[in-house]
Amino acid sequence: MSTFVAPPTPTYAEATPRVKAAKVLTDVFAPANLVIALLLLIGWHSTSSFSGVGWGLFAALFCGIVPMGIIHFGVRRGKLTDKHIRVRKQRIAPLTATLASVVTGIVLLNVLGAPREVFALVIAMLVGLASALAVTVWWQISVHNAVAGGTVMILVLVFGQTLVLPAVLFVVAMGWSRRVLKAHTLAQLVCGTALGSTAALAFTLLR
C-alpha cells in the first residue's frame, strides 16, 4: 500500500518561475482538458465535419465535463484537497463516479448511433479509467501522465508517425511538471505513462 503523499503546491504568486511553468503545464493539460480536446479532434476526424465535433462534444460531457464538475464539487465541499487530488485515498470516489459517468455516455452513444471512432475512443477511455482506478486502490500513479500517454498514443495512431517526436516531448514535459511540483515519484510517472497504453490498445482493437 502506497504511503506517498504529495506536498501542497505553492500558489502562482508564491512560485518561482520554474515552479510556475510546471503549474501552467499541469493546469492547462490536466486530464479532463486533454480528454475533451482529444474527443473533439477524433470526433472531427470521424466524419471530417462539424457533426463529428458535435459527437465529440457530446461524449466530452460524460468523459470530461461531468468529471470536472465532480472534482470541483468535492473541493468546494472540503472532501478533496485540490483539483488535482494529490491524496491517493481521495481519488477513489471521484474516479468511481467518473467511471459511472463514462458508462452512461457509452450507453447513450451506442443508442444514438455515434461514429465508430468516437464510440471506440470512449470505450478506450473507460478501459484506461478502470485500469487507473484498479491501481489507485493500492498505489498512487500519475493520472496526468496516464492520460497524456494515452492521448499521444491515440493521436499517433490516428494522424500518423510524424507526431511521434512531439508526442514524446509532450509526455516528458508533463512528467517534468509533475516532478517539479513533487506530485509523484519517477516510478509513478513512468507507470502512469505506461498505463496509458491500455486505452491506446483498446482504441486500436475497436476503431
C-alpha positions in Angstrom: 0.0 0.0 0.0 1.4 3.4 -1.0 2.3 5.9 1.7 3.4 8.6 -0.7 1.6 11.9 -0.1 2.4 14.9 -2.4 3.1 18.1 -0.6 0.8 21.1 -1.2 1.8 23.2 -4.2 2.6 26.9 -3.8 0.2 29.4 -5.3 1.3 31.2 -8.6 2.1 34.3 -6.5 4.5 32.3 -4.3 6.0 30.1 -7.0 9.4 30.5 -8.6 9.5 30.9 -12.4 10.4 27.1 -12.7 7.5 26.0 -10.4 5.2 28.5 -12.1 5.9 26.9 -15.5 5.3 23.5 -14.1 2.0 24.6 -12.6 0.9 26.1 -16.0 1.7 22.7 -17.8 -0.1 20.8 -15.0 -3.2 23.0 -15.1 -3.6 23.6 -18.9 -3.0 19.9 -19.7 -5.0 18.5 -16.9 -6.6 15.1 -17.6 -10.1 16.4 -18.2 -8.8 19.1 -20.6 -6.9 16.5 -22.6 -9.9 14.2 -22.7 -12.1 16.9 -24.0 -9.6 18.1 -26.7 -9.0 14.5 -27.8 -12.7 13.7 -28.2 -13.2 16.9 -30.3 -10.3 16.0 -32.5 -11.3 12.4 -33.0 -14.9 13.5 -33.5 -13.9 15.8 -36.3 -11.7 13.0 -37.8 -14.5 10.5 -37.7 -16.7 12.5 -40.1 -14.5 15.3 -41.3 -17.3 17.7 -40.5 -18.9 19.6 -37.6 -21.3 16.8 -37.0 -18.3 14.8 -35.7 -17.3 17.6 -33.5 -20.8 17.6 -32.1 -20.5 13.9 -31.3 -17.1 14.6 -29.7 -18.6 17.3 -27.6 -21.5 15.1 -26.5 -19.0 12.4 -25.4 -16.9 15.0 -23.7 -19.8 15.9 -21.5 -19.6 12.5 -19.8 -15.9 11.9 -20.0 -14.5 15.4 -19.2 -17.1 18.0 -18.2 -19.1 15.9 -15.6 -15.8 14.6 -14.1 -14.5 18.2 -13.7 -17.8 19.1 -12.0 -17.4 16.2 -9.6 -13.9 17.2 -8.6 -14.8 20.9 -8.2 -17.8 20.0 -6.1 -15.6 17.8 -3.9 -13.1 20.6 -3.5 -15.8 23.1 -2.5 -17.3 20.6 0.0 -13.8 20.1 1.5 -13.8 16.4 0.6 -10.8 16.8 -1.8 -7.6 18.7 -1.1 -7.4 20.3 -4.5 -8.4 20.0 -8.2 -5.6 17.5 -8.9 -6.4 15.4 -5.9 -2.9 14.9 -4.5 -4.1 12.5 -1.8 -4.4 8.9 -3.2 -7.3 7.8 -1.0 -9.4 10.8 -2.0 -9.1 9.7 -5.7 -11.1 6.6 -5.4 -14.6 8.1 -5.0 -14.3 10.7 -7.9 -12.7 8.1 -10.2 -15.6 5.7 -9.4 -18.2 8.5 -10.1 -16.3 9.3 -13.3 -16.5 5.6 -14.3 -20.3 5.7 -13.9 -20.5 8.9 -16.0 -18.4 7.4 -18.8 -20.6 4.2 -18.8 -23.7 6.4 -19.1 -22.1 8.2 -22.1 -21.2 4.8 -23.7 -24.8 3.6 -23.5 -26.2 6.9 -25.0 -23.6 7.0 -27.7 -24.5 3.4 -28.7 -28.2 4.1 -28.7 -27.9 7.3 -30.7 -25.5 5.7 -33.3 -22.3 7.7 -32.7 -19.4 7.4 -35.2 -17.3 4.3 -34.7 -14.1 6.2 -33.8 -15.9 8.3 -31.2 -17.5 5.2 -29.7 -14.2 3.3 -29.7 -12.4 6.2 -28.0 -14.9 6.4 -25.2 -14.7 2.7 -24.6 -10.9 3.1 -24.6 -11.2 5.9 -22.0 -13.3 3.5 -19.9 -10.6 0.9 -20.1 -7.9 3.4 -19.1 -10.0 4.8 -16.3 -10.8 1.4 -14.9 -7.1 0.5 -15.0 -6.2 3.7 -13.2 -8.8 3.0 -10.6 -7.6 -0.5 -10.0 -4.0 0.7 -9.4 -5.1 3.7 -7.3 -6.7 1.4 -4.8 -3.2 0.4 -3.6 -0.7 2.7 -5.3 -0.6 6.3 -6.5 0.3 6.6 -10.1 0.3 9.8 -12.2 -3.1 10.2 -13.8 -1.7 13.3 -15.6 0.9 11.1 -17.3 -1.5 8.2 -17.9 -3.9 10.5 -19.8 -1.1 12.3 -21.5 0.5 9.0 -22.6 -2.8 7.5 -23.8 -3.7 10.7 -25.6 -0.5 11.0 -27.6 -0.5 7.3 -28.5 -4.0 7.6 -29.9 -3.1 10.7 -31.8 -0.2 8.9 -33.4 -2.4 6.0 -34.3 -4.9 8.4 -36.0 -2.8 11.1 -37.5 0.5 9.2 -38.2 4.1 8.8 -37.3 5.0 12.5 -37.8 3.6 13.1 -34.3 5.9 10.7 -32.5 8.6 13.2 -31.6 6.2 15.9 -30.4 4.3 13.2 -28.5 7.4 12.0 -26.7 8.4 15.6 -25.9 4.9 16.4 -24.6 4.9 13.3 -22.2 8.4 14.2 -21.0 7.3 17.8 -20.3 4.2 16.6 -18.4 6.4 14.3 -16.3 8.8 17.1 -15.7 6.0 19.4 -14.4 4.7 16.7 -12.0 8.2 16.1 -10.7 8.9 19.8 -10.2 5.7 20.1 -8.2 6.7 17.0 -6.2 3.4 15.4 -7.1 4.8 12.0 -8.0 7.9 9.8 -7.9 9.7 8.9 -11.1 8.2 5.4 -10.9 4.7 6.7 -10.6 5.3 8.9 -13.7 6.7 6.0 -15.7 4.0 3.6 -14.7 1.3 6.2 -15.3 2.5 6.8 -18.8 2.7 3.0 -19.5 -0.8 2.7 -18.2 -2.0 5.0 -21.0 -1.2 2.2 -23.4 -4.3 0.2 -22.2 -6.5 2.9 -23.6 -4.5 3.1 -26.9 -4.7 -0.7 -27.2 -8.5 -0.7 -26.7 -8.9 2.1 -29.2 -6.8 0.1 -31.8 -8.9 -3.0 -31.4 -12.3 -1.2 -31.6 -11.9 1.6 -34.1 
